[in-house]
Amino acid sequence: QVHTHPTDSALHSLGDDDMVRPRYEGMLSIVVPAYGRHGLRPLYSLGVHQFQDGTWVLAEHEDVRQNIVIVPTAVDLR
């Protein structure tokens, strides 16, 4: 799931930790700072959190850069 924050913070708030539902092991939660004014790329500039062992863990920038790719769900083949 992806959501924005009004500030430049890309960390999960306590509300984010509680209100993200449903949540499951391995799920990603991406926080886009400043209501997205700076864009969505590069992905490592956002707060990429993963649900692990019952808690949200913030991914390191290098881990995001090397291991996470957003794949479009649809492609226009016209």
C-alpha positions as CSV (number, residue, x, y, z in Angstrom):
1,Q,0.0,0.0,0.0
2,V,1.1,3.5,-0.7
3,H,0.2,6.7,1.2
4,T,1.5,10.2,1.7
5,H,2.6,12.4,4.6
6,P,2.3,16.2,4.8
7,T,5.9,16.6,6.0
8,D,9.3,15.5,4.6
9,S,9.2,12.5,6.9
10,A,8.9,9.1,5.2
11,L,8.7,7.2,8.5
12,H,5.7,5.3,9.6
13,S,3.7,7.1,12.2
14,L,2.1,5.2,15.1
15,G,-1.2,5.6,13.3
16,D,0.3,4.1,10.2
17,D,1.5,1.1,12.2
18,D,-2.0,0.5,13.6
19,M,-4.3,1.5,10.7
20,V,-2.7,-0.3,7.8
21,R,-5.1,-3.2,7.3
22,P,-5.1,-5.9,6.3
23,R,-1.5,-6.6,6.9
24,Y,0.4,-9.8,6.3
25,E,4.0,-11.0,6.5
26,G,6.2,-9.5,3.8
27,M,3.7,-6.7,2.9
28,L,5.2,-3.4,1.8
29,S,4.0,0.0,3.0
30,I,5.4,2.9,1.1
31,V,5.3,6.4,2.5
32,V,5.6,9.3,0.1
33,P,6.7,12.5,1.9
34,A,5.5,16.1,1.2
35,Y,2.2,14.8,-0.3
36,G,4.2,13.6,-3.3
37,R,5.4,17.0,-4.4
38,H,8.9,15.6,-5.0
39,G,7.6,12.7,-7.1
40,L,7.7,9.0,-6.6
41,R,11.2,8.3,-7.9
42,P,13.7,7.2,-7.1
43,L,11.9,4.6,-5.0
44,Y,14.7,4.6,-2.4
45,S,13.9,8.3,-1.7
46,L,10.6,7.1,-0.2
47,G,9.9,5.3,3.1
48,V,9.7,1.6,2.1
49,H,8.5,-0.4,5.1
50,Q,8.0,-4.2,5.3
51,F,5.8,-6.1,7.7
52,Q,8.2,-8.6,9.4
53,D,7.5,-10.8,12.5
54,G,4.5,-8.6,13.5
55,T,6.2,-5.2,13.1
56,W,6.9,-2.7,10.4
57,V,10.6,-2.4,9.5
58,L,12.1,0.4,7.4
59,A,14.2,-0.8,4.5
60,E,17.6,0.6,4.0
61,H,18.1,2.8,0.9
62,E,20.6,0.4,-0.6
63,D,18.3,-2.6,0.0
64,V,15.5,-0.8,-1.8
65,R,17.8,0.2,-4.7
66,Q,19.0,-3.3,-5.3
67,N,16.0,-5.5,-4.4
68,I,12.7,-3.8,-5.0
69,V,11.2,-3.2,-8.4
70,I,7.7,-1.9,-9.0
71,V,6.1,-3.8,-11.9
72,P,3.1,-2.3,-13.7
73,T,-0.1,-4.3,-13.5
74,A,-1.0,-3.5,-17.0
75,V,0.9,-2.7,-20.2
76,D,-0.5,-1.0,-23.3
77,L,0.6,-3.2,-26.2
78,R,-1.0,-1.1,-28.9
